Amino acid sequence: MLLINQRPEHNQQLVAADAESLGMAGGERAEHYLKARDNHAETPLHALPALAAELGIAALHVKDEGQRLGLGSFKALGGAYAVIRLVLEEASKRLGRDVDVGEIGEPRVREIASGMIFVCATDGNHGRSVAQGAGLVGARSVIFVHAGVSRERVAAIARFGAEIVEVEGGYDHAVREVARVGAERGWKIVSNTSWLGYERVPGLVMQGYTVIVREALRRLAKPPTHIFLQAGVGGFAAAMAGHMAIMLGSRRPKAVVVEPKRSACVYASVQAGRPVSIAHQQPTVMTMLECAEPSLVAWRVLSRVGDAFMTVDEEDAVAVMKRLARPSGHDPAIVSGESGGAGLAGLIRAAGDKPVRATLGLDTRSRVLVINSEGATDPGRYAELVGVAPDEVLMQIA
């Protein structure tokens, strides 16, 4: 259930490329780009004192990405940001001067963007972000989806004007198809995972995610002592833990990486001591985290600033969805999708296991931060699992 990071590079500085993409300047640029968007709004940071008391910790805060930029997921910050960055870089090259995000609507810039095609593979959320970003700048997008992506999520991507390509197999096969087709046709690949020779754009995607850390730390009276971070390919967890390490230095929180037991490629890589690909198992309800290979960039970061790695079961994820929808005490209700509460599921599992609790240093002084990484991106599935429609939960918040 729990692995402690014993890698020789643990607690060492990030390599230069990762320190640049996840550093202060990169985070500031991501915020600058974000504030140029019409629908920008900081997402809420909720205190859950009743649940904190139950878990025997001092404080628990949930950063709720369920309404981020109208997409319902933290991934709204990554793919769209990378698309906009790439368009402005192309415009700068063609126009012979620096082009800032404030010029994104200018006719000459949109003309350049109209000749660009962006492509990615997705479980649902990343594809929506890339498609939205392409639509914002006037570019085209082609999104590869595998058989496990629900019809509702595919329709949500298509609403942004994306061309949908359906492929057999799972997410990792879709990634390989994107790499092949994108290279053949000269399309701009915007992947949230990285592989040998392809690292810069996934680094930009991760840079967009650092906005979450920056917003949360500005709202917290004290930095957290622990942060529980869900992982698929690991990019989100690496961005959160990496940026916190740079911002807080020796005061950084203990970073615990949480994955579905049925799809734990980062955990398996820690066991093996190197990035590995895992065999496909029974599908997990945490569909946004169902990945067979870690991102090489994410692995490089997490091997340095990921302190512990753990897995959770299917019922843990569903229990968190229900718990957040029907909170105790005066805790606020939160709509959390199937993958959104995996980090919190890890905390609850760890806090209830005395040896694990002691190993992680969880006690009555601990201040824990978790991220609700998605809302009900498939409302029908949410209602089926929780027993209440997401709109009914949102009515409690209003």
C-alpha angles and dihedrals in degrees: 000000000000133000123184116216108253096162114137090236093054111128091010121128119274116260113264097259093051093044088054097049094042098035132107096271091050092049091049091051091050090053091047091054092044094053090056090066118096096224096046115138131154112251119237126264109212127201114216104193096163093055091042090056091050090052093047097241132124099240142357124196127184119202102209114214092170093110100035112149092332093293099097096230143078087242088078084080097054117042097036091047092052091048092052092047092052093048093050091047090052091047091049090052094049096042094043096233141074112281115202128208090254088071095055092110096048114119095238092051093046090049090056091046092051090067093053126090120199122200135185144155119242149182085209114281102061091049091054090052094050091046092048092048092050090050092050093056098036097252130131125251133201115194123195114210128184129217093268094064110101121240089242092056092046090052090050090056093046091054088071090060097259123153107237122217116189118208135183122248127030138306096288092054089050089053091054091049091051090051091051099043094039092054093046094051100034094243122156108256113213104185127169089211128060137215138182108310094008112084113113100074095046085050089056090049089053091046089060090056092058088079087078092060093045094051093046096049092050090057100043118089089213131015114261120260092213136024123192112205128188118223138201106159086350102246095120094047091046093050093050096044094039096050091045090052090053094044098043105027111187090003093063116131123252104265116218116189115211127197138171110268088230093055111028107146095152091049090049090049091053089051091050095042093233139055110289137178116236127212117257111262134180110317117265126227085229090077096167088061098047102118132140101201132041122233109258092225091049091049091051091052098041093048085063105036104019105099102184138007128208144163134227133203130242094256091052091061095047092046090056092050089054094043094052091047092051106031127183127236114359095325112134122250114250129192107225123178126220094279098027098085100041092110091053089047087057092051093050092048092047095046091054095052111076098204092046091044091054093045092054094043094239109165144134091294096053120118109198130195123195130175124227092214097189142016125210098315087164103037094185093055090045092055090047093054101037100034094232133075117253091238090060090054091048089054088063089055093049 
